[in-house]
Amino acid sequence: MERVIEALLFTSSEPLSINDLKKNLPQNIDINPIIETLQKRYETRGVNLKRIGNSIALRTAKDLDYLFLTKKV
């Protein structure tokens, strides 16, 4: 189920609600432990799994924000 959630989040340009994620999983799956596991797995990576309200998204790690800043002259 982790791979399904990863794929959905990776391909989505917007955060996905827990309900949207659940629609793609078997009914008896508790999604919260899966999200927690993925958050821990990604916390030291270049992207992090972030909760945004009741939604989840993959976001660039905060310490790598500088890679996307536009330099002004």
DSSP file (Angstrom, degrees, kcal/mol; ACC not computed):
  #  RESIDUE AA STRUCTURE BP1 BP2  ACC     N-H-->O    O-->H-N    N-H-->O    O-->H-N    TCO  KAPPA ALPHA  PHI   PSI    X-CA   Y-CA   Z-CA
    1    1 A M     >        0   0    0      0, 0.0     4,-2.3     0, 0.0     5,-0.2   0.000 360.0 360.0 360.0 -29.2    0.0    0.0    0.0
    2    2 A E  H  >  +     0   0    0      1,-0.2     4,-2.8     2,-0.2     5,-0.2   0.918 360.0  51.5 -58.6 -43.3    3.0    2.3    0.6
    3    3 A R  H  > S+     0   0    0      1,-0.2     4,-2.5     2,-0.2    -1,-0.2   0.876 108.0  51.7 -63.6 -37.7    3.9    2.1   -3.1
    4    4 A V  H  > S+     0   0    0      2,-0.2     4,-2.4     1,-0.2    -1,-0.2   0.943 112.1  45.7 -63.8 -47.5    0.3    3.1   -4.1
    5    5 A I  H  X S+     0   0    0     -4,-2.3     4,-2.5     1,-0.2     5,-0.2   0.919 112.7  51.1 -63.2 -43.6    0.3    6.1   -1.9
    6    6 A E  H  X S+     0   0    0     -4,-2.8     4,-2.8     1,-0.2    -1,-0.2   0.933 111.1  48.1 -57.2 -47.4    3.8    7.1   -3.0
    7    7 A A  H  X S+     0   0    0     -4,-2.5     4,-1.9     1,-0.2    -2,-0.2   0.910 111.9  49.0 -63.0 -43.1    2.8    6.9   -6.7
    8    8 A L  H  X S+     0   0    0     -4,-2.4     4,-0.7     1,-0.2    -1,-0.2   0.925 115.5  43.5 -62.7 -44.6   -0.4    8.9   -6.1
    9    9 A L  H >< S+     0   0    0     -4,-2.5     3,-0.6     1,-0.2    49,-0.4   0.892 112.0  53.4 -68.9 -39.4    1.4   11.7   -4.3
   10   10 A F  H 3< S+     0   0    0     -4,-2.8    -1,-0.2    -5,-0.2    -2,-0.2   0.871 112.9  42.8 -64.0 -37.5    4.3   11.7   -6.7
   11   11 A T  H 3< S+     0   0    0     -4,-1.9     2,-0.4    -5,-0.2    -1,-0.2   0.533  95.9  93.5 -89.4  -5.8    2.1   12.2   -9.7
   12   12 A S    <<  -     0   0    0     -4,-0.7    46,-0.2    -3,-0.6     4,-0.1  -0.743  55.7-162.0 -92.8 132.2   -0.3   14.8   -8.1
   13   13 A S  S    S+     0   0    0     -2,-0.4    -1,-0.1     2,-0.1    -4,-0.1   0.636  80.8  49.1 -81.6 -14.2    0.4   18.5   -8.6
   14   14 A E  S    S-     0   0    0      1,-0.0    42,-0.1    42,-0.0    -2,-0.0  -0.864 101.1 -89.0-121.2 155.1   -1.8   19.2   -5.6
   15   15 A P        -     0   0    0      0, 0.0     2,-0.4     0, 0.0    42,-0.2  -0.333  43.5-134.1 -57.8 145.9   -2.0   17.8   -2.1
   16   16 A L  E     -A   56   0A   0     40,-2.7    40,-2.8    -4,-0.1    -7,-0.0  -0.884  13.8-124.3-107.1 135.3   -4.3   14.8   -1.9
   17   17 A S  E  >  -A   55   0A   0     -2,-0.4     4,-2.2    38,-0.3    38,-0.2  -0.328  24.3-113.7 -71.1 158.4   -6.9   14.4    0.9
   18   18 A I  H  > S+     0   0    0     36,-1.9     4,-2.7     1,-0.2     5,-0.2   0.904 119.9  54.0 -57.0 -41.4   -6.8   11.4    3.1
   19   19 A N  H  > S+     0   0    0     35,-0.3     4,-1.5     1,-0.2    -1,-0.2   0.893 106.1  51.2 -63.1 -39.8  -10.2   10.5    1.6
   20   20 A D  H  4 S+     0   0    0      1,-0.2     4,-0.4     2,-0.2    -1,-0.2   0.909 112.1  47.1 -62.9 -41.1   -8.8   10.7   -2.0
   21   21 A L  H >< S+     0   0    0     -4,-2.2     3,-1.6     1,-0.2    -2,-0.2   0.918 108.3  55.4 -65.3 -42.7   -6.0    8.4   -1.0
   22   22 A K  H >< S+     0   0    0     -4,-2.7     3,-1.9     1,-0.3    -1,-0.2   0.807  94.0  69.2 -60.8 -30.2   -8.3    6.0    0.7
   23   23 A K  T 3< S+     0   0    0     -4,-1.5    -1,-0.3     1,-0.3    -2,-0.2   0.744 100.9  48.1 -61.2 -21.8  -10.4    5.7   -2.5
   24   24 A N  T <  S+     0   0    0     -3,-1.6    -1,-0.3    -4,-0.4    -2,-0.2   0.300 104.8  72.3-102.1   8.4   -7.4    3.8   -4.1
   25   25 A L  S <  S-     0   0    0     -3,-1.9     6,-0.0    -4,-0.1     0, 0.0  -0.834  95.0 -86.8-119.6 157.5   -6.9    1.4   -1.2
   26   26 A P    >   -     0   0    0      0, 0.0     3,-1.7     0, 0.0    -2,-0.1  -0.315  44.3-114.4 -58.2 148.7   -8.8   -1.6    0.0
   27   27 A Q  T 3  S+     0   0    0      1,-0.3    -3,-0.0    -4,-0.1    -2,-0.0   0.782 110.9  56.8 -59.3 -31.2  -11.5   -0.6    2.5
   28   28 A N  T 3  S+     0   0    0      2,-0.1     2,-0.4     0, 0.0    -1,-0.3   0.357  81.0 111.8 -87.4   8.0  -10.0   -2.3    5.5
   29   29 A I    <   -     0   0    0     -3,-1.7     2,-0.8    -7,-0.1    -4,-0.1  -0.689  61.0-143.6 -87.2 128.8   -6.7   -0.5    5.3
   30   30 A D     >  -     0   0    0     -2,-0.4     4,-0.6     1,-0.2    -2,-0.1  -0.828  15.2-168.5 -87.6 112.1   -5.8    2.0    8.1
   31   31 A I  H  >  +     0   0    0     -2,-0.8     4,-2.5     1,-0.2     5,-0.2   0.768  69.5  75.1 -77.1 -26.9   -4.0    4.7    6.2
   32   32 A N  H  > S+     0   0    0      1,-0.2     4,-2.4     2,-0.2    -1,-0.2   0.900  95.5  47.1 -59.8 -46.2   -2.6    6.6    9.2
   33   33 A P  H  > S+     0   0    0      0, 0.0     4,-2.2     0, 0.0    -1,-0.2   0.866 112.3  52.4 -63.0 -32.5    0.2    4.2   10.1
   34   34 A I  H  X S+     0   0    0     -4,-0.6     4,-2.4     2,-0.2    -2,-0.2   0.928 109.4  48.4 -67.0 -44.3    1.2    4.0    6.4
   35   35 A I  H  X S+     0   0    0     -4,-2.5     4,-2.6     1,-0.2    -1,-0.2   0.919 111.3  50.8 -61.3 -44.1    1.5    7.8    6.2
   36   36 A E  H  X S+     0   0    0     -4,-2.4     4,-2.1     2,-0.2    -1,-0.2   0.908 110.0  49.6 -60.7 -43.0    3.5    7.9    9.4
   37   37 A T  H  X S+     0   0    0     -4,-2.2     4,-2.3     1,-0.2    -1,-0.2   0.922 112.3  47.4 -61.5 -45.2    5.9    5.3    8.1
   38   38 A L  H  X S+     0   0    0     -4,-2.4     4,-2.2     2,-0.2    -2,-0.2   0.884 108.8  54.6 -65.7 -38.1    6.3    7.2    4.8
   39   39 A Q  H  X S+     0   0    0     -4,-2.6     4,-1.0     1,-0.2    10,-0.2   0.931 111.0  45.5 -60.2 -44.8    6.9   10.5    6.7
   40   40 A K  H  < S+     0   0    0     -4,-2.1     3,-0.5     1,-0.2     4,-0.3   0.903 111.9  52.0 -65.0 -41.2    9.7    8.9    8.7
   41   41 A R  H  < S+     0   0    0     -4,-2.3     3,-0.4     1,-0.2    -1,-0.2   0.877 116.2  39.7 -62.8 -38.2   11.2    7.3    5.6
   42   42 A Y  H >< S+     0   0    0     -4,-2.2     3,-1.9     1,-0.2    -1,-0.2   0.535  86.8  94.6 -91.0  -7.2   11.3   10.6    3.7
   43   43 A E  T 3< S+     0   0    0     -4,-1.0    -1,-0.2    -3,-0.5    -2,-0.1   0.733  94.5  37.5 -63.5 -20.8   12.4   12.9    6.6
   44   44 A T  T 3  S+     0   0    0     -3,-0.4    -1,-0.3    -4,-0.3    -2,-0.1   0.262 104.5  91.5-108.7  10.8   16.1   12.7    5.6
   45   45 A R  S <  S-     0   0    0     -3,-1.9    -3,-0.1     2,-0.4    16,-0.0  -0.343  92.7 -98.6 -98.7 179.4   15.5   12.7    1.8
   46   46 A G  S    S+     0   0    0     -2,-0.1    15,-2.8    14,-0.1     2,-0.4   0.688 111.7  42.7 -73.7 -19.6   15.3   15.4   -0.8
   47   47 A V  E    S-B   60   0A   0     13,-0.3    -2,-0.4    -5,-0.1     2,-0.3  -0.953  75.6-155.4-123.5 149.1   11.6   15.4   -0.6
   48   48 A N  E     -B   59   0A   0     11,-3.6    11,-2.9    -2,-0.4     2,-0.6  -0.916  20.2-121.6-122.3 149.4    9.4   15.1    2.5
   49   49 A L  E     -B   58   0A   0     -2,-0.3     2,-0.4   -10,-0.2     9,-0.2  -0.822  40.1-170.7 -88.0 120.1    5.9   13.9    3.0
   50   50 A K  E     -B   57   0A   0      7,-3.3     7,-2.2    -2,-0.6     2,-0.5  -0.907  22.6-136.0-120.2 140.9    4.0   16.8    4.6
   51   51 A R  E     -B   56   0A   0     -2,-0.4     2,-0.5     5,-0.2     5,-0.2  -0.815  18.6-174.8 -88.6 131.1    0.5   17.1    6.1
   52   52 A I  E >   -B   55   0A   0      3,-2.9     3,-1.5    -2,-0.5     2,-0.4  -0.872  64.6 -58.5-127.3  94.9   -1.3   20.1    4.9
   53   53 A G  T 3  S-     0   0    0     -2,-0.5     0, 0.0     1,-0.3     0, 0.0  -0.559 120.9 -19.1  64.7-123.5   -4.6   20.3    6.8
   54   54 A N  T 3  S+     0   0    0     -2,-0.4   -36,-1.9    -3,-0.1     2,-0.3   0.094 127.3  85.5 -99.8  21.3   -6.3   17.0    6.1
   55   55 A S  E <   -AB  17  52A   0     -3,-1.5    -3,-2.9   -38,-0.2     2,-0.4  -0.771  64.4-141.9-121.1 166.3   -4.2   16.5    2.9
   56   56 A I  E     +AB  16  51A   0    -40,-2.8   -40,-2.7    -2,-0.3     2,-0.3  -0.961  21.6 169.9-128.3 143.0   -0.8   15.0    2.2
   57   57 A A  E     - B   0  50A   0     -7,-2.2    -7,-3.3    -2,-0.4     2,-0.5  -0.992  34.8-120.1-148.9 154.2    1.8   16.1   -0.3
   58   58 A L  E     + B   0  49A   0    -49,-0.4     2,-0.3    -2,-0.3    -9,-0.2  -0.864  41.8 177.6 -91.2 128.3    5.4   15.5   -1.3
   59   59 A R  E     - B   0  48A   0    -11,-2.9   -11,-3.6    -2,-0.5     3,-0.1  -0.944  36.1 -92.2-133.0 152.8    7.4   18.7   -0.9
   60   60 A T  E     - B   0  47A   0     -2,-0.3   -13,-0.3   -13,-0.3     5,-0.1  -0.368  55.0 -97.1 -60.4 138.4   11.1   19.6   -1.3
   61   61 A A    >   -     0   0    0    -15,-2.8     3,-2.1     1,-0.1     4,-0.2  -0.326  31.6-122.4 -57.9 139.4   13.0   19.3    1.9
   62   62 A K  G >  S+     0   0    0      1,-0.3     3,-1.6     2,-0.2     4,-0.2   0.840 109.6  59.1 -56.3 -37.9   13.3   22.7    3.6
   63   63 A D  G 3  S+     0   0    0      1,-0.3    -1,-0.3     2,-0.1     3,-0.2   0.580 103.7  53.5 -72.4  -6.2   17.1   22.7    3.6
   64   64 A L  G X  S+     0   0    0     -3,-2.1     3,-1.8     1,-0.1     4,-0.3   0.313  73.4 104.7-107.2   6.8   17.1   22.4   -0.2
   65   65 A D  G X   +     0   0    0     -3,-1.6     3,-2.3     1,-0.3     4,-0.3   0.827  67.6  71.5 -54.0 -33.4   14.8   25.4   -0.8
   66   66 A Y  G >  S+     0   0    0      1,-0.3     3,-1.0    -4,-0.2    -1,-0.3   0.758  84.4  68.5 -58.9 -24.1   17.9   27.4   -1.9
   67   67 A L  G <  S+     0   0    0     -3,-1.8    -1,-0.3     1,-0.2    -2,-0.2   0.721 104.7  42.1 -66.3 -19.9   18.1   25.3   -5.1
   68   68 A F  G <  S+     0   0    0     -3,-2.3     2,-0.3    -4,-0.3    -1,-0.2   0.287  86.1 112.8-114.2   9.1   14.9   26.9   -6.3
   69   69 A L    <   -     0   0    0     -3,-1.0     2,-0.5    -4,-0.3    -3,-0.0  -0.649  64.1-130.7 -83.0 138.7   15.4   30.5   -5.4
   70   70 A T        -     0   0    0     -2,-0.3     2,-0.4     1,-0.0    -2,-0.1  -0.777  20.4-131.6 -88.9 127.4   15.8   33.0   -8.2
   71   71 A K        -     0   0    0     -2,-0.5     2,-0.4     2,-0.0    -1,-0.0  -0.658  18.0-149.2 -82.1 128.9   18.9   35.2   -7.7
   72   72 A K              0   0    0     -2,-0.4    -1,-0.0     1,-0.1     0, 0.0  -0.817 360.0 360.0 -99.4 137.2   18.2   38.9   -8.2
   73   73 A V              0   0    0     -2,-0.4    -1,-0.1     0, 0.0    -2,-0.0   0.391 360.0 360.0-104.1 360.0   20.8   41.2   -9.6
